[in-house]
Amino acid sequence: MDAGLVGLLGGVIGAAVGALGATASAWITGGKAEQQAKIQSEAQMGQARLQIEAERSRALRESRKSAYVAFAEGWNLVHGTLGEAGIKLGGIAASDPLEEREERRQAARRLWNEARALHRPLDRLMAVVYVEGPSEMRDAAAAATGALAPHFSAVMAWLHAVDGETETPQHAMERDRTSSDAYAKYLAFLYAAPDAVLPDVRGLMEP
């Protein structure tokens, strides 16, 4: 084989090898670029998911907080008004002038009726707590609301005793007991609230 043919073949082979190398290099480069783009896309999707979850948790936290605060304020109004009725009844003494006894008795009855009126919106506020959840807060709200019923009854029994001039120290003691029991249920609701409004970080940490 003469030198010219050898040179020609060498050139052809070199060009082929060069083209193959360029193709392989382009394929490797393209593959890396595609992989990097995929990684970047997954990272962006992950970040977006975290932001969505964080916003969802924030919205849930604020919604629950509003529901719990509204219920607590409504409950406290009912309990406080019943407490004022008890104070009026406790201020009545057998030795008081008839006019003064009557004034306190009527004031206590008005306050009892006012507490009943305030209790009606409390049912709606409790329903909102039921919707917001979780189950621990639903149970706590139901217990706090249910504990008001014996308190209402105790104040009314005392009022009836005053009406009939048959009141005894037992009436005041029963009112104090039911008031204390109800308030304990209210505190249990308040103590459970902070944990319920915290965001659920478990969902944010899952891949």
C-alpha positions in Angstrom: 0.0 0.0 0.0 1.5 3.3 -1.0 2.0 6.1 1.3 -0.8 8.2 -0.3 -3.5 5.5 0.4 -2.2 5.0 3.9 -2.5 8.7 4.5 -6.0 8.8 3.1 -7.2 5.9 5.2 -5.6 7.5 8.2 -7.5 10.7 7.6 -10.8 8.9 7.1 -10.3 6.8 10.3 -9.3 9.8 12.3 -12.3 11.8 11.1 -14.6 8.9 12.0 -13.0 8.5 15.5 -13.3 12.3 16.0 -17.0 12.2 15.0 -17.7 9.3 17.2 -15.9 11.0 20.1 -17.9 14.2 19.5 -21.1 12.2 19.4 -20.3 10.4 22.6 -19.3 13.6 24.3 -22.5 15.3 23.2 -24.5 12.3 24.5 -22.7 12.4 27.8 -23.1 16.1 28.1 -26.8 15.9 27.1 -27.4 13.2 29.6 -25.8 15.2 32.4 -27.8 18.2 31.5 -31.0 16.2 31.5 -30.2 14.7 34.9 -29.3 18.1 36.3 -32.6 19.5 35.0 -34.5 16.7 36.5 -32.8 17.2 39.9 -33.4 20.9 39.7 -37.1 20.3 38.8 -37.6 17.8 41.7 -35.9 20.3 44.1 -38.3 23.1 42.9 -41.3 20.8 43.2 -40.2 19.8 46.7 -39.8 23.5 47.7 -43.2 24.3 46.3 -44.7 21.4 48.3 -43.1 22.6 51.5 -44.4 26.1 50.9 -47.9 24.8 50.2 -47.8 22.7 53.3 -46.5 25.6 55.4 -49.3 27.8 54.2 -51.9 25.2 54.8 -50.6 24.7 58.4 -50.6 28.4 59.0 -54.1 28.8 57.7 -55.3 25.9 59.8 -53.5 27.2 62.9 -55.1 30.6 62.5 -58.6 29.2 61.9 -58.4 27.0 64.9 -57.1 29.7 67.1 -60.0 32.0 66.1 -62.5 29.2 66.8 -61.0 28.4 70.2 -60.8 32.0 71.4 -64.4 32.8 70.3 -65.7 29.7 72.2 -63.6 30.6 75.3 -64.9 34.1 75.3 -68.5 33.0 74.8 -68.2 30.4 77.6 -66.7 32.9 80.0 -69.5 35.4 79.4 -72.1 32.7 80.4 -70.2 31.6 83.4 -69.4 35.1 84.6 -73.0 36.2 84.3 -74.1 33.2 86.3 -71.5 34.2 88.8 -72.9 37.7 89.1 -76.3 36.2 89.7 -74.9 34.1 92.6 -73.3 37.2 94.1 -76.6 38.9 94.1 -78.3 35.9 95.8 -75.4 35.7 98.3 -75.9 39.3 99.3 -79.4 38.6 100.5 -79.8 38.3 104.3 -83.0 37.5 106.2 -82.5 40.7 108.2 -82.4 42.8 105.0 -85.4 45.2 104.4 -88.0 43.6 102.1 -87.3 46.1 99.3 -83.6 45.4 99.3 -84.2 41.6 99.2 -86.7 42.1 96.3 -84.2 44.2 94.4 -81.4 41.7 94.7 -83.7 38.8 93.9 -85.0 40.5 90.7 -81.4 41.4 89.7 -80.3 37.8 90.2 -83.2 36.6 88.0 -82.4 39.1 85.3 -78.8 37.9 85.3 -79.8 34.2 85.1 -82.0 35.0 82.1 -79.2 37.0 80.5 -76.9 34.0 81.0 -79.4 31.8 79.2 -79.5 34.2 76.3 -75.7 34.2 76.1 -75.7 30.4 76.1 -77.6 30.2 72.8 -74.7 31.7 70.7 -72.3 29.4 72.6 -73.9 26.4 70.8 -72.9 27.8 67.5 -69.4 28.6 68.7 -69.0 25.0 69.9 -70.2 23.8 66.5 -67.3 25.7 64.9 -64.9 24.0 67.3 -66.4 20.7 66.2 -65.7 21.5 62.6 -62.1 22.7 63.2 -61.2 19.8 65.4 -59.2 17.9 66.5 -61.2 15.4 68.5 -59.5 16.4 71.8 -60.8 20.0 71.4 -64.3 18.8 70.5 -64.4 16.7 73.6 -63.1 19.5 75.8 -65.6 22.0 74.4 -68.5 19.6 74.9 -67.3 18.9 78.5 -67.0 22.7 79.3 -70.5 23.4 77.8 -72.1 20.4 79.5 -70.7 21.5 82.9 -72.7 24.7 82.7 -76.0 22.9 83.0 -75.5 21.9 86.7 -74.4 25.5 87.4 -77.5 26.9 85.8 -79.6 24.5 87.9 -77.8 25.4 91.1 -78.4 29.1 90.7 -82.0 28.6 89.8 -82.6 26.3 92.8 -81.1 29.0 95.0 -83.3 31.6 93.4 -86.4 29.5 94.0 -85.4 29.1 97.6 -85.0 32.8 98.0 -88.4 33.3 96.4 -89.9 31.0 99.0 -87.7 32.3 101.8 -86.4 28.8 102.3 -82.7 29.3 101.3 -80.0 27.6 103.3 -76.2 27.6 103.3 -76.4 24.5 101.2 -77.7 26.4 98.2 -74.6 28.7 98.2 -72.4 25.6 98.6 -74.0 23.8 95.7 -73.7 26.9 93.5 -70.0 27.2 94.4 -69.3 23.5 93.7 -71.0 23.6 90.3 -69.3 26.8 89.4 -65.9 25.4 90.3 -66.5 22.2 88.4 -67.5 24.1 85.3 -64.5 26.3 85.5 -62.2 23.3 85.7 -63.6 22.0 82.5 -63.1 25.4 80.9 -59.5 25.5 82.0 -59.0 22.0 80.5 -60.2 23.4 77.2 -57.8 26.3 77.4 -54.8 24.0 78.4 -55.5 21.7 75.4 -55.7 24.6 72.9 -52.0 25.4 72.4 -51.1 21.9 71.3 -54.1 21.9 68.9 -53.1 25.1 67.1 -49.4 24.0 66.5 -48.6 23.1 62.9 -48.2 19.4 62.0 -44.6 19.4 61.1 -44.6 15.7 60.3 -46.3 16.4 57.0 -43.5 18.9 56.2 -40.8 16.4 56.9 -42.0 13.6 54.7 -40.3 13.2 51.3 
